[in-house]
Amino acid sequence: MVFKNIPLKGLIIFLLLFVVYFYTRLTNIMSLPLFTDEAIYVRWAQIARFDAAWRFISLTDGKQPSYIWMAMNSMRVFDDPLFASRIVSVFTGCITLIGVMMVTWEIFKKKLGGSTLHQMFGHLKKPESIGYIAGILFVLYPFALVYDRMALYDSTVAATMIWALYATVLLVRYIRLDLGMIFGIVAGSAMLTKTSGFFSIYLLPFSLLLFDWKQKNRRVKLFELAIFSVVGVIIAFVMYSILRLSPFFYIIDEKNGIFVWTISEWIKRNQLEIFISNFNGLFGWFITYVSLPVVALAVLALALPGKRLEKVLLFMWFAVPFFGLTVFGKTIYPRFIYFMTPVVIVLASYSLAFLLKKIRLKIIFYAIFLIILGAYARTDYYIMYDFAHAPIPQADLGQYINSWPAGGGIKEMVAFFEEEARQNGRIYVATQGTFGSLPTYAMEIYLGLNNNIETRGIYPLPPLIPEDLKERSKSMPVYVVLNDTEIPPSEWPVTLVEKYQKGIGDRYLSIFRVNP
């Protein structure tokens, strides 16, 4: 039997990790209100689910479609569109957890060969236990907890990238065609998720750090590695080329231009100013999410003896995309660096495993470990139970809970209009904004099939109320929903009906009724 020689202790730790993982990801998963970008992605998935002609709908905004495809299929299982979309991130986060452990075991094992199950479950008091340390850190990692609970692309990007790293390590160590093909499939999946997935290709040359340059037939092996790598890259680009079936494929480059400076634009700018501004923002977010002790442990790992080239490879998988975004980033958010950080957890785990081995008084090691886990657990508590006060970057608190992009009041708005339609029959709802507007998309997501509710978006708000709203108000209740403007134009004949605060901020979602 496959599991015959696996210690019970190993299986118990492995299962406990998954129990804690799903507990932290699913507890109060719907307590965070619908975020603007989530609304866009959920609506795309809804449309793609029911209309095969729009399976590439995300390309209309320059976004790759793989997350939308997964959310689309999840909606066939779960009734609530938002929950169906967020559960995709829960499961891709679980894939990231497994990937972090597998990368740790593979890259830090003592010698090549041996059973994967042996590395996973055997010899828990030896260096192989580093994989469990990495798993424990990742399960409680606040950065992962935030994005494994949201209907965003970033959890999926992290999953594909950590497995691309794992496939890269296997390819350079064992140099087999099937591993090259597997790498291509994983890299292609990353590229179909987000443009940052291309780093799986850009970082491939750094795998030569692990190439055995001392072997006798190194020229032959190097040639084989090059051929198998090219095969993998070809497979990845063939997978990506299916996006060319859509006439909107060209919009990807246009969208990338919103977030990243092109070379021609960058040359005309003050490069030092861009670098300093981006570095201050990105590094501050990085420290806040990862925590200073874990960053210190990751840096310490680079100085510790053993596995020097392996640690350099891990560092490059973080440093290259991080400094690439620092140099060329035009519009940046904390979530853009999430996919880079799981390797930092792996490096920190190396230091912790080293300390476990070297510190004679184990109570000192456990005290250090518990302090780190305690800090993570404190942040996790707020993320799960009181997100508005969570000690995470203000940029994320503003977007997701306390400012105008957050969905505070959306749930109440949907319930309000459902009840109004039930009591009054037909009603008309005008929402502030068109594409990307949170209330507009929320109405389509949750009330689009309600025949008693007719909706439309308005952008920009004109100084005088649109004539169609005035005319309709003579025969039915007409409402106006404002999201990022608290007060309607002064000439609009409307009366405030409901007002909902967004988190603990000073922004509100407001519902007005047009005076007939």
N, C-alpha and C positions, 0 to 999 in steps of 0.2 A: 504493500500500500504506500501511496505517495507520502502520507502524513505519519507513517509508522514510527519514524525516529525523531519526530518533532516534539520538543519538550512542552509539557502542558503549560508551563510558566510563559513560554513564548506566545502560545496561542491566546492565553488569557490577556496578556498585555496588548496584543494585536487587536483583539475584540473590544477591549475597554477603550482603546483609542477611537474606534469607530462609534461606540456608544456616546462618548463625550462629544465627538465631532457632530453627530446628528442632533444631539441635545442642544448644543450651542447654536447650530445653524437654523434649527426649526423653531426654537422657543421664541414666541412673539414675532415670528417672521413677518407678519402682516401689520405689526404695530407702527413701522415706519411708513409714513404716507407715500403715495405715488409721487415719484420724482419726474420732472419734465422729460428727461431722456428715456426713462422707463416707459412713460406714456407713449412716446413715439415708437419704441421697439415693440411694445405690446400691441399697438394698433397695426403695425406692419405685419406682425405674426398672425393677427386675426384675419387680415385681408388675404395674406398668402395662403392661409389654411383653406379658405373657401373659394379662392380664385386662382387656378393653376397658372393663369397668364401673368400673375403678379408674384411669382415665387422669387423674383429678383428685385422686389420692391425697394429693398434697402439701398440698392444702387442709385435710386433717384436722389439720394442724399449722400452718395459717395461712400456708403458703408458696406462692407462685405457681408454675405448673407448667412453664414453657417449658424450663428446664434439664433437668427430669426427662424431658420429651418427647425432647429431643436425646439424652440418655444412653440412653434406652429404645431408640432406633433405632440408636445406636452399638453396643449389645449384640448386634444382629443381625449385626454384622461381626466383632467381636472377642470371643473366648471369655472372657477374664478380665473379670469385671464391673467391677472397680476400674479396670483399664486402660481399658476402654471408656468409663468415665465421665470419667476424667482426660483422655483424648484430646479430649473435647469442649472442655475448657478450653484445650488446646493450640491448637485451631483458632479458637476465639473470641478468644484472645490474638493470633493472627495477624491477625484482622480488626481488632483494636484497633490493632496496628502500622500497618496500611494506613490506618486512620482518622486516626491521629496525623499521618502524613505528608500525607494529603489536606487535613486541617484547616490544617496549617502552610502548605502551598502556597497554599491558597485564601485564607486570611485575611491573608497577608503579601505576596501578589503585587502588583506595581507598579500594575496597572490591570485593570479588569474586561474580561472577554472573553478570547479566546485559547484555544488547545487545552489540554485537561488534560494530554495526553501531552507537549506542549511544556513545560508547567510542571514536569512530573515529571522529564523527562530532559534538557531543553535548558538551555544556559547555566549549566553547573555552577559557573562562577567568579563568577556573579552572585548576587543575593540568593535566587534560587530554590533554591540549594544548602542553604538552611536546612531544607528538608524532609528531606534526607539526614542532617543533623546531628540532627534530632529522631528519625529512625529509628534511628540508631546509639545514641543515648542510651536509647531505649525498649527496644531489643533487650537491652541490658545492665542495664536498670533492675531492681534486686533485688525491689522490691515486685511488679512484674509477673511476675518469674521464679517467685516463690513461688506465686502464685495461678494462673498459667498451667499449673502442674503438679499441681493438686489438683482433686478432684472436688467443687468448691464453686461457688456461684452467682456469685462476685465477678468472675471473668474475663468472664463473659457480660454482667454489668451494665456493666462498663467498656466493652465493645465496643459495646453499644447506645447508651450515653450519648455516646461520642465521635462516633458517626455521627449521633446526634440533633443534636449541636452543628454538625456539617458540614451537615446538612440545613437547620438554622436559618439558617446563614450564607448558603447558596444562596438560600433563600426570601426573605430580606430584601434581598439584592442584586439578584436577578433578578425577583422578584415574579411568579411563574407558578403557575397552579392545579396543574399536575402536581407542582411542587416542594412545594406545600402538602400534597398527598396523600402524597408520599414521606415528608415529615416526620411525618405522622400514622401511617404504617405503622411507621416506626422508633421513634417515641415509644410506640406501642402495644406494640411488641416489648419495649421497656424496662420498661413497666408490667407486662407478663406475666412478667417475670423476677424482679423484686423491687420492693417498695414504693418504694425509693429511685429507681426509674425515673420516678416522678411528677415528679421535678425537671426532667425534659425539658420538661414543660408549665409548671411554675412559673417556669422561667428564660426562657421564650419572650419575655416583654415586654422583656427586656434586649437583644433583637436590634435594637430601635429605635436603639440606639447606632450601628448601621451604616447606618441609613436615610439616604438622600441628601435632606436637608432643603432643599438649594439648587436642586433641579430645579424647572422651571416648573410642571409638572403634579403637584406634590407631594401636593395634596389627593386627587386621583384615585388616585394610586399608594398613598397611605396607606390609602385606603378599600379598595383591592384587596388590599393586604397584610393588613388586618384580616379581610376575607372569607376569603381563602385560609388564613389562620392558624386561623380558626374551623373551616373544613372539616377541616384537619389534626387539630385537637383532637377534633372529632366522630369522625373515623375512629379515633383512638387510644382513645377511650372505648367505641366500638362493639366494637373488638377486645377490650378489657378486660372488656366485659360478658359475654363467653362464659363467664367464670368463674361467673356467676350460674346457669348450668345445674347446678352442683353444690350440693347442700344444705349443704355445708360452707363456702360462700363467706363467711358471717358471721365465721368464725374468724380471717380475715385481720386484722380490726380488733382482735380479742382478742390476737392474737400481737403486733401492733404495740405494744400497750399494755405488753408485757413489756420492750421496748427503748426506747420513747419515752414521756415524760410527756405525758399529755393536758393540755389547757389548765386544766381544773378541778383536776387533781392538782398541776400546776406552780404555780398561784397559792397553794396551801396550803403549798408548800415554801419553803425558803430559796434563792431564785433565784441569789444571788451565790455561795453555797456550791456549788450544782450547776455553775455556770459555771466557777468556778475549778478544781474537781475534774476536770471533763471536759476543760477546756482543757489542763491540765497533762498529762493522759494522752494526748489526741489530738495535741497539738503535739509531745510527745516522740516518739511513734511516727512522726509525719510527718517530723521531722528525721532520725530514725534510718534510715528507709527511703529518703527522697529524697536525703539528705545535705546538709550545710550549704553546700558550694560551689554545688550546683545550686539550692538555695533562694535563695542570695545572687544568683545570676545571674538567677533569675526576678524577684526584687525589682528588680534593676538594670534589667531590661527595661522596667519601668513608668516609670523615670526617663529612659530613652534617648529621643531624638527619633524621630519617625515612627510612624505607625500607632497613634496614641494611643488612639483609641476601640476599635480592634480589641483592643488589649492590656487595656483596661478590661473588655471583654466576656469575655475569657479569664479574667481575675481573678475576675469575678463568678461564673463557672461553677465556680470552686473555693470562693470565700469564702462564698457563700450556703449551700450544703449543709454546709460545714464548721462555720460558726457556728450553723446550724440544729441540727446534732447537738450542738454544744457547749452550747447553751442548753437543749435539750429531751431530750438523751440520758439514758436511765435505766440501761441495760446496754450497754456499748460494748466493741468489740474493734477491733484495728488494721485488720482487713479492711473495716470499714465505711467507711473513708475512701479506699480504693483507687480507686474509680471517679472520685473528684474530682481525682486527681493527674496524669493524663496531660496536662492543660492546663498544669500547672507545667513539665513537660518541654518543651512547646511554647514557653512564655515564656523558659525558659532557653536554648533554641535560638536565639531572636531575639538575645539578648545575645551568644552565641557567634558568630553570623553577623556581628553588628556589629563584634565584635573582630577577626574574620577580615578584614573589609574595612578597618578603621582601623589595625591594628597593622602597621607596615612590616616589622619583623623577624618573619616568619612563624613562625620557630622558637619565639618566645615564645607565640604562639597555640597551636601544636601541643603545647608543653610543658603549658600549662593544660589543654588538651583531654585529653591523655594522663593527667594526674594524676587528673582526674575519672573517666575510663574505667577507670583502674587501680584506683581505690577501689571502683568498681562491680564490676569483674572479680574482685577479691579476695573480696567478699561472695558473688558468684555461685559461685565455686569451692566455698565452704563449703556453700552451698545445694545444690549438685549432689553433692558428695562427702562432706561431713561436717556434715549439717544441725544436729546437736546442739550444735555449737560455732559456728554461724553468727552473725555480728555483726548480728543483727536483734532487734527488741523481745522482751524476756523473756516477754511475754504470749503471743506466737506460739510461742516455743520451748517453753513449758510445755504449751500446748494440742496442738501437733503432734508433739512428740518426747519431752519429758522428764517429763510429768506424767500424771495418770490419764486425761484424755481421749484421749491418744495411743495408738496401736495397737501399741506394742512387745509382742512375744510372740504377736500374733494369727496371723501366718503359721506360727509354730511350733506353736501350739495346734491349728490346722486340720490340719497334718500329723500331729500326735500322735493326734488322734481318728480320722483316716482309717486310720492304721496299727492302732490299737486295734480298730476295727470290722472290719478285714480279718482280724485274728488271732483275735478273740473272738466274732465274730458280732454280735449285738445288744448295744448299750451305751446307757446313759442319761446325759445330760449336763444338769445344772442350772447355769444361768449367773446371775450377780448382776445384777439389774436387768431391767426389762421394756422400755417404750418408751424409745428413745434409748440403750439399753445397748449398749456396743461389742461385748463378747463375744457377747451374745444375737443381735444383728444379724449379726455375722460368721458365726456358726454357721448362720443362715438363708441367708445369701448363698452360702456355699461348701459347706455340707453339708446344706442343706435337702432335696435330692433323694436323699440317701443313706438307703436304706430300713433300714439297720442302725443308724442313729443317731436316737434320739428325744431331743428337747430341750424345755426349758421355762425361763422366766425366773422369778426369785424376787426380790421386792422388797416391803417391806424384809426383811432377813435376820432371822428370828425367833430368840429365844434357844435354842429347842430345834429340832433338825433336823426338817423335815417328815416326816410318817409315810410318805408315798409313796416317799421316797428310801430309808428304812430297809427297807420291804417289797421294793422292786425290787432292793436290794443282795443279797437272798437268792438271786436267780435270774440276775442279770447284773451286770457291772461298772457302777457308778454313780459319776459324777464331779461335782465342784462346781468351777466356775471363778469366782474372785474377781478383780475388776478395780480397784476403788477402795477396797477393804478388804483389807489384806494378811493379816490373821489372822481366821479364822472364829470364830464364838461358841464360848466355852470348852466348852459342853456338846455340841458336835457331834462325833460319833465319826468323824473323818476323818484321813487321813494325807497329808502333802504329797508330791506326785509330781514336779511340775515348777514352776519359778519363773523368770520372765523379766523382766529389768530393762527399764524404759522409758527409752531414751536414756541420758543420764548423770545422770538424776534419782534420787530415792529412792523411786520408785513401781514396783510390780511387778504383773505378771499371774501369778496362781498357780493351779495345778491340783491339787485334792485328790481323793483316792479315798475313798468312803464305806466304812468298815469293816463287812463283813457280820456 
